[in-house]
C-alpha cells in the first residue's frame, strides 16, 4: 500500500518544466513532448528514493549524470564507496550540501588511491549498505559496479548503466596494467571472480537504463538483460553564437589525458599538418603528451564550465579519438556550442555523429585518417560549414537536461506501476 501511495504521488505531479524555469529556447518542447505526460518528483517522497554512485573523486560524464539525477531528486541521499572532495577541484561545488553516505572503505587510509588493485572488495562494499528504508534505489553504475547494492524485495532497483566494467570484458582501459606480468596475473584471477559476481548482481536489478544503444547491446551481451536507452544530459547554451571563420581558428578536444583516449593521435595530426589544437584536461599521460606536442598544440588543463564557451566559440571543430566509448558526453557538449565533431567511428559515437551532417567519422585509428577528415572540413564552403554548425547544435538539443528529466521521471512512473 505504501508503494502504491508513492506511485500515485509521483504520477499526480505534472508540468515540471514550466514550474522550474526550464528555458524553452533550449529545445522545441511542444514538438517533442506532445505525447509525453509531464511528471514531477514530489518532495514528500524524498525519504523513499536513494541514489547510489560508484565513487565521487573525479568529475567525468558519470558524475554529470549523478548531478542531473540529484537535481531531479534533490533530497535523495547519495550512497557511494568513497568521497574525495579535495580531488574534485573546481567541481567540488556541485556536491556541496548533499547528503552523501560513504562506505567503510572511505575510512580506510589510501583506499581511494588503491581502489583499483583492491577492486575485489567491491562486492563487500556494496553489500554493506542498508537500503531497506527506500522504495526506489537508482544506481549510477560503471567501473566500480555500484549496481551490486543489495535491496529488499519491496524496493525497486533501477540501474542507470554508463558501461559494464571495461576491464572485465576486454575493452580498452585508461591504465596500461597489462604490461606488468605480476599485475596481469593478479588481475586475471581477480577479474574472473568479479565477472561472475558482476553477472549475478546484474540479475538483482529490477530495470536497466542504458546511456546509449552501444551500452544497451553490452547489457544484453554480458548480462542477458534488456534496457531502455535514455541519453545523458548535456548543458545547452541558450543561444548559438556565430562568428567569422578565420584561418587562425583552432581545433579543440576535452578529455582525460589517458591511454584509451588516444590524444597522441590528435597531437600527431596537428604536428603533421600544422593546425592549432587546444587540449582541455589532465591525467596520467599529460607529461608524455606534452613531450610529443609541437608548437601548434596548447594544453589548458581543467577550466571552469563557464569558461568553456570562450574556448569553444572560436574553435573550428571538436576532435575525438577514444575507442569503444559507450556514449561520449564531451563531443555532445561541443555540438551544443555548434562545433562539428570529427571522431573515430567507434562505440556510441556512431550514434551521435552523422558523417557529413554534424561532423565527420574516420574509420582507421591513426593520424592519417584523422587528417583526411580534417581536410574535408577545411574544404567546406562558408555556407556549408555554417549549416554543419547548426546541424551539430540541433543534434545536441535532444540531449538537454529537460529531455533527460522527462524520460527519467516517466520511466520511474511507468515501471513502478508494474510492480
N, C-alpha and C positions, 0 to 999 in steps of 0.2 A: 504493500500500500504506500509506503514511504517513497519508493522509487516511482510509482505511478504519479503521486502528487508532484514530485520534482519534474517529471516529464511534462506534466500539464503546465507548470510554471515556465518551463523553457519554451514550450510550444505556444504559449499565450502572449509572448513578448515580441512585438514587431517594430519595424521602422527604425532599426538601429542606426542606419546611415544618416537619416535626417536629424535624429536626436543627438548625434555625436559629432556634428560638424564635418563630416567627410566631404571633401571637395569634389563636386560632380564634374568639374573640368578635367579631373584625372581620367575619367572614363565615361563612356556613354551608358550610364547605368540603366536607363529606361529600355534601351535596346537589348542589353544583356540580361536583364532580370525581369522581363515581362512575365515569365512563367515561374519565377522563384519567389516563394514567400520569405519575407524578411523576419528572421527570428533573432531575438536579443537575449543575451545571457542575463538572467535575473540574479541580482546580488544576494538575494535571500538564500540562494543555493550555494553560496561561496564555500561553506564548510563541507560541501559534498563533492567537490571537484578538487583533484590534486594533479599537479604537473610533475613529471619526472624527466630528468635530463642526465646525459652521461656524466659530464663534469663541466664546471664553469671555470676555465682558466685561459681561454682564448676567445676571440670574437670572430668566428667564421660564419658560414652560411647556416649551420645548425643553430648557432646561438641567435642569429637574427630571427629564425623561426621561433625559437623559445621566447624571445622578446615579443613577437607578434602574438603568440598564444597567451602570454601573460597580459598583454594589452586587452585581449578578449575576455580573459578571466583574471582581473586584477587582484582579487582577494584570494586566489588559489595559492596554497603553499607550493614551493618547488623543492622536490627531493632530488639530491644529486650526490655522486660519490665524494667529490671534494670541490671546494670553492676557494680559489686563489685570487683575491681581489687585486693584489699587487701586480699580478701578471696581466691584468686586463688593460692597464694603462688608461688611455683616454676613454675607453669603452666601459669603465667601471661604473659610470654614471647610470647606465641602463639598469643596473641591478640594485641600486640604492633603494632602501625602504621595502625591498622584497622580503617575504618570509621564506628564507632558504634553510632547508633542513639537510645537513650533511651526514654522511655515514661515519662509522667508526674509523674508516680509513683516513678521514680528514684530520684525525688527531694523531696519526702515526707519522713521526718525523720523516721527511723526504719522500713520503708516499706519492705526493703529487709530481715528483720528478721521476720516480722509479715505477710508475704505474704500468708502463708498457711491459717490462720483464715480469712484473707481478700481476699480469692480467689473469693468471689462473685463479686469482682471488675474486674476480668479478662475480661469479655465482654467489659467493658468500656475502659480498657487499649488497647485491640487490635482494638477496633473501633476508637481509637483516632489518629492512624497513617494515614498520607496521602501518599498513594502509587500510586497515579494517573499518575505519571511520568514514570512508568515502564511497559514494555511489558510482562515481566516474573517475577513472585514472587515465590521463593522457600522457603517454611516454613519448619523448622526443629522442629517438634511439638511433645510434650509429656505431661508431668504433667500439665503444665500451658496453654496448648491449644492454642498456637500461631497460629494454623491453622484458628483461628477465625478472622484473619485480614480481613478487608473489601477491596475488589479490584473492579475496574471498569470492565465493560463487555469486554473492549478491552484487558484486562490483563489476561494472562494465569496463574492461581494459581496452582502450583504443590506442594503437601504436602508430605514431607518425614516423615512418622509417625513412631516414635520409639515405641509408645504404646498409646492406649486410656488411659485416666487418671485412674489409678488403683482404686483410692478411690471412683470413681463414679460407678464402675461396680463389686464391691465385691472381688477384688483381694487383696492379702496381701500387705501392705504398710510398709514403714520403721518406721513410727510413730504410736505408740500404743495409739491413741486418744480414742479408743472405751471404755477404762476402766473408763473414766471420764464422768459421766452421763450428766452434763450440756453441755459439749463439744459434746457429742454424739448426743443429741437432736438438738443442733445448726447445727451440720454438716449434719444431715439427712435432715433438712429443706433446707439448702443452696444447698446441693448436688442434691436435687430433681429438683430445678430450673436450676442448672448447667447442669444436664443431658439433659434437653430439649434444652438448648442453644447449648450444645456440638453437639447434633444431627443436629440442624438447621444449625450451622456453617459448619458442615461437608458436607452439601448439596451445599454449595457455592464453595467448592474446585473443580477445573476442573479435576485434576487427583491425585490419591494417589499412592505413592510408600511405600511399607511396608518393614521393615528391616528383616522380616523372614516370613515363612509360618504361624507361630503361630499368628503374628500380622495381617497378611492378613485375617485369619479366624475371628479375632476380629473386623476388619474393616467391613467385611461382616455381622457379627452378630449384631454389635451395630449401624453401620451407613448405612447398606444396600447398600454399595458401593463395587466396585471391586478395586483391587490394583495389581500392578506389584511388585514382590519381587526383591529388589536389596540389597544384604547383605552389612553391613557396612564395611569400610576398616580397615585393621589391618596392622601394621608395620611388615614387613617380614625381618628378618636378612638376609644378603647376603648369608651367608654360615652356614649350620648346623654343629656345632662342636660336636665332640664325646668325651666321657670320660669313664673311667672305673667305672662300677657300684660298689659302696662301701657300706659296712654295715652301715656306719655313715651318708650316704646321707639322706637328709631331704625331707619332702613334703612341698608344698607352696600353699598359696592362696592369691589372691589380691581382696580386696573388701572394700566397705564402711562398717564400723562396726555398722550395724543397724539390727534390729529385723528380717526383712524379708530375710536377707542373711543367717541366721541360722549358724553363725560362732561357736556358742556354741556347735553344734553337732560335728564339726571338733575337737574342743578342748576336748570334752568328749571322742571321739575316741582316740585322742593322749594320754590322761590320762590313758585310759583303756589298750591299748596295747603298750604304751611307745615308740611311734615313734616320731621323731623330726619334728616339724611343725613350719614353719615361716609364719607369718601373716603380709601382707603388706596392710596398710590402716589405717584410723582413722574414728571416728564417735561417736555418742552419747552413744553407748554401750561399749565404749572402757574400761572404768574403771570396769564395771561389768565383761567383758570377761577376763580381767587381773586377777580379783579376783578368777575366777574358773580355771585358767590355771595352769597346773602342770609344773614341771621343764623342760620338753622337748618342751615347747611352747615358742616361741620368737616373740615379736611384733617389727616390723620395722617401723611402721608409714608410711609416704609417702617417697618415694625415687625418684630421678630423673629418667626419662625414660632411659637415657644412662647407668644407673647402674642396670637396670633390668637383663641384660644378666649375670652379676656377680652372681645374686641371682638364676636365673633360670637354669644356665648351670650345676649346681651341684645338682639340685633337682631331685628326682625320678619321681614325678608326681604332677599334679595340682589338688587340691581338691575344690569341689564346692557343695553348699547345698541350693542355693537360690530356691525359689518356684515361678513358673509362670513367670520366666524370659523370656522376649519376644525373645531375641537373646542371650545375654551373651557374650560380647566382650572380657572380661578377659580370659575365657577359650581358645578362639581362639588365643589370643596373646601368651598364654602359648604354644599352639600347634606349633606356629611359631618358637619357640625355641626347638621344638622336645620333648615337655613334653606330655606324655599321660594324659588325663583328666579323673578323677573319679568324676562323677556328679550325682546329684539326677535327676531321669528321669521325668523332668517336663518342660513344655513350649518349647522354642526354642532349649534347649539342646538335645532334642530328634532328632533334625535335624542335629546337628553338631557333636555329639558324637556317633560313631558307636560302639556298645557294642562288646568288644573283638578285635576290629580292631585298633582304635586310642585312646582307653581308655575303661572305664567300666561305666555302668549306674547301679544305685541301686534304687529299687522300693519303699522302705519304708524310710520315713524321720526320721531316728534315727541312733544313733551311731553304733548299731549292724550291720545294713545293710551296713553302710559305711565301717566298719572294715572288713566285709566279702569281699567286693570288693578290699580293700587294700591287703588282704591276697592273692587274685587271682593274683594281680600284683606281689607280692613278690615271688610267686611260679613260675613265668615265667623264663625260661632259659635266659642266656645272649643273645643268638641269637634271641629269640622271643621278648625279651624286646627291643633290638635294632631295630627290624623290626617294632614294635609298635611305636617307636620314629619316624622312617622315615614316617610311615603312618600318624602320627599326623602332621608332617611338611608338608607333601603332602596335607593333608586336609586344612591346613591354607592357602596354596598358592592361592586358589581360592578366598580368601578374601583380596587380595592385593589392594593397592591403584590404581594401573593401571587398574585392572578389574573394580573397583568401578567407576573410572573416565570414562572409555569407556562406561559403561552402563548408567551412568547419562547423558552424552552428547548425546548418541543415543536416550535415552528416550525423552529428550527435543526436539531433531531434529524431531523425528517421530511424536510426539504428537502436536507440534506447527504447523506442516503441515496439521493437521486435522481441524484446526480452520480457 
